[in-house]
Amino acid sequence: MNGGRGGCLCGAVRYTFDGPPAWMAFCHCESCRRATGAPVAAFLGVDRARLHWTGERALHASSPGVVRGFCARCGTPLSYETAERPGETDLHAGTLDDPAAFVPAAHENWNGHLPWLALGDGLPRHLTPRRLGPDDDLAPVLALIHAAFAPMAGLVDPPSSAAALDAAALGAMARDAELWVMEDDGAPVAAMILSPRPGCLHVGKLAVAADRRGEGHARRMIDHAARRARALGLGQLELQARVELAGNHAAFRALGFVEAGRTAHPGYDRPTSITFRRPV
C-alpha cells in the first residue's frame, strides 16, 4: 500500500502519509498502556516530512523527550514522538482507516507485557533495559554475571574480576555508576554496568544468559548504552576484553567497535587487555 490515512473517533483530527511506514510493532510498556487504556499498543513509524495533519492535535509531554498527541475533543490517542527519533512520528495503528493494511513485525518492551495476555503470533519479542538501584534485589543479576564470566576461568590470566564480584560491590556500582538489566518473565537475561569516563561511556560486565545467546540481547544492550552516552554528552562507547578471548573480540567488532589500544594488568610485562571503542 502506498501510504495511509486515519484519524480520531470524532473526526476532528485527521492524517495522511505518503509511502509505506518504516516499521510497525506492538509496544508493551507501562507508559503506552496507561496512555491508551489498552493491554498493548500497536504503532507504525512514518517519516514526519511525509505526514500531513488536518485539525489540531493536543500534545502532552508524557515523559522526558516524549510527546504524545491526541484529539482534545474525543480523547483518541493518535501519535507518539521522541527526541531520540526526531524525524519520525509513531501513529497508533488502531486509528488507521484500514488497520489491516500493515502488519506488526515484532513485540517491543516485551518485559513489560501483562502475564494474562496470551499471544501466539510467533513474532520476535524484544526486551528493554531497566536501571537498577542499590536497594533493588541484585542477587539474580549477580548470579547472571558470575555464570556468564565463569567459562573464562583457566582461559584468562590474570583471572577475571567478575569471579570476586559480590553483592556489596555490585550495589556500590548500582549506586555510583549505572546498572542495567533486561528481564524476561522476571528473570535477568542480560546485564551491564555503565560508567562515565572522560569523553566516553565505559561498558563493563556485559553479560548474557547462556541459554539466551544468539537472540540479539547484547546488541540491544549496546544500542541502549549508545543512547545513554548521547544523553550524557559523551561521544564514544568503550569496553575492554582480555587478549585471550578472540570470540569476544569478533563479537565486539560485529557491534561496531574497533581496537583502540592494549594495556597490561599490574605486574604483567605483556598486554592482557584490549580496549575497544565505537562512536555513538
N, C-alpha and C positions, 0 to 999 in steps of 0.2 A: 504494500500500500504506500502511495506517495503522499505522506503527510497525514494529518488527522485534525479532528475538531472536537470540541466538547464544551462543557460549561456547568454552571451550578444548577441546583434544583429549581430555583425560581426563574432562571433565565436572565437575571440582571447582569451576570458576568459570563462572557463567552471567550473562547480562544480558538485559534487555528495555528498549526505549524506545518512548515514545508519540509518534505523529505522524511525518511524514516527516523525513529528515535535512535539515540546512540546505544541505549540498553534498556532493559526492563527487568525488574526484580521485585521480590517481596522484601519487606522490612519488618523485623520482629522487635525492634527496640521499644522500650517503655515510652519514650517521648512520642513516637508515632502512634502507639496505641492510645495514649491519652488525648492526643490531638484529634484523632478520628473517632474514638469510641469503639473501634473495631479490634478484634484479636490480632489482626495482621493487616498491614497496609501494602498496597502494590503501587509502584511508581514506574514511570518511564522518563528517562532523561533526554531533553531536547536542547539543541543549540539555542541560546537565548536570542541570537540575531535572527533566527528563523521562526520565532514565536510571536504571535500578534494577539493582543487582548482588546476586547471591547467591553465597556463597563469598567468600573474601578474596583480592584481588589482592596480589601482591608488587609493590613500587614501587621504581623505580630512577631517580635524578636523572642523566639521561644527558648533560646539558649545562646551562649556566646558564638557569634559568627553565623547564626542560623536565623532566617526569616521565613515564616510561613504565611501564605496568602489564603484568604477565604472570602466568601461573599458576606458582606456586612448585613444583608437583608435576610438571607435564609440560613446562613452559617455553614454552607458547604465548604469543606476543606478542598483547596484547589492546587496549591503549589508548595514546594519546599526549595529554598535556595541557601547555599552555604558558601562562605568565603573561601573554602578550600577548592571550590569549582566555580570560579567567578563567571565563566562564560556559559553556564548550563543552568537550566531550570528543570526541576523534577515535578512532573504532573501526576496527580492522583489518577491512576488508571481507571478507577470506577467512574470518573467524570467524563470519560470519552463518550461520544455519541455511539461509537461502535467499540465497546470494551473488548470484544473478541478479535479486533484487528491485529493486535500484537500479543505476544506470548512471553511470560516471565521466563528468565533463564537461570535464576539462582535465588536462594534464600540468603539475605544479608542479616547480620546480627542474630544469627541462629541461637546463640547462647541466651538470648532474651525471649525465646519462644515459650508460649504457655504450654504446660505439660498436658493439658486436656485437649489441645488442638492436634488432631491426628492427621498428618499429611503424608501421603504415599506417592508423591509425584516423581520421585527419583531425581529431583534437581539437586545440584551442588548446594551444600549448606555451609556458608561462610561464617566464621566466628569473629567477634570483635574484642580487642584487648580491653581489659578493665584494670584500672590502677588500684593497687592495694596499699593500705597504710600499715603502720607498725602494730595497730590494735586488731587487725584482721587475723583470721586463722591462717597462719603461714605454713603450718605443718604439711599440707598437701603439696604446696609449691616447693618446699624444701625437699620433700621426697622425690618430686619430679626432677629437680636439679641433680640430686645425688644419683638417681637412676640413669639420667642422660649422660652424665660425665663418668660413670663407673667404668665403661669399656676402655677408658684411657689409662686405667691402672696398668702399669707394666709396659705401656707404649710410649709415654712421655717422661722426660727427665728434665727438670725435677717434677715430682707428682703435681697434679692439678690441685689448685687451692679449693676447688669445689668439694673435694673429699672432706676437708676440715670445716666446711661451712656449717654453722649451727644456727639454731633459732634466734639467738641473741644477735648474731652478726647479720642475719637476713633482716631482722627487724630494724636494725640500725640502717641498713641500706634502704629499706622502705621509708624510713624517716628522713634520711639525708640525701637520698637520690630519688629515683622513681622505679618502683617495682610494678611491672605489668604482667598480667596473666590472661590467657584465653582459656575459657572453660566450656565444656560440653556436658550438659546434664549435671552441673555442679562439680565436675572433676576437671582438674587442670590438664590442658592439652599442650600448652606452650607457655614459656615464661621468659622474661629478660629483665635486666636492670639497666636503666639509662642514667648516665652521669654526665652533666655538662662539663666540658673542658674548654680551654681557650680555642675558639674557632671551630669546635666540633662537639658532637654529642657521642659519647662513648657507649657502645652496646656491649654489655657484659652478661655472662652466664646465660646466653641464648640456649634454651633447651626445648626440645620437642619430644613428647612421649614416643617411645619406640614403636608402639602399635598404631601411631597416627602419622608416621612419616610418609612422605610422598603425597600428602594432601594439600600442600601449599601453605602450611601454617607458618613456616619460617619466613616465607616471602611476605605474608600478611603482617607479621611482627615487624619486619624490616621496613615495610611501607609505612607502618604506624610510627616507627622511630623517625622516619624521614619527615613525617608531618609534625612530630614533636620538635624536631630540630628547626624546622622553618618557623614554628610558633615561638621558639626561643631565640630566633635571630641567628642561628648557627648554620654555617654553610656546608658542613660535611658530617657524615657519619663515620665513626671509627670503631673498629673491633680488632681483636688480636686472636691469633691461632698459633698453636705450637707447631714447630717446624716439622715434626713427625707426621702430622695429620694431613696428608695430601688430599684425602677425600673432602675434608673441610675446606681446604683452600679452593678446590674446584667448585664447591657449593657456593662459597662467598663470591667467587668471580662470576658465577651464573647470576648472582643477585646484584651485579653491577659494581662490585668492589675491585680495586686494584691494589697491588702491593705498594706500600709507601715506605717500608723500612724494616729492619730486623734489629732486635735487641737481645741482650743476654740477661738472664736472671743473676742476682748477686752470687759470686763465687764460681761462675762459669766463664770459660775463655772462648766460648763459641756461641753463635746466635741460638737462642732457644725459643724465640717467639717472633712471629711475623705480624706486622701492623698492616691492616688493610683499611682503605678509606674509599668513600664514594661521595660525590656531590649530591645535594638534595634540591 
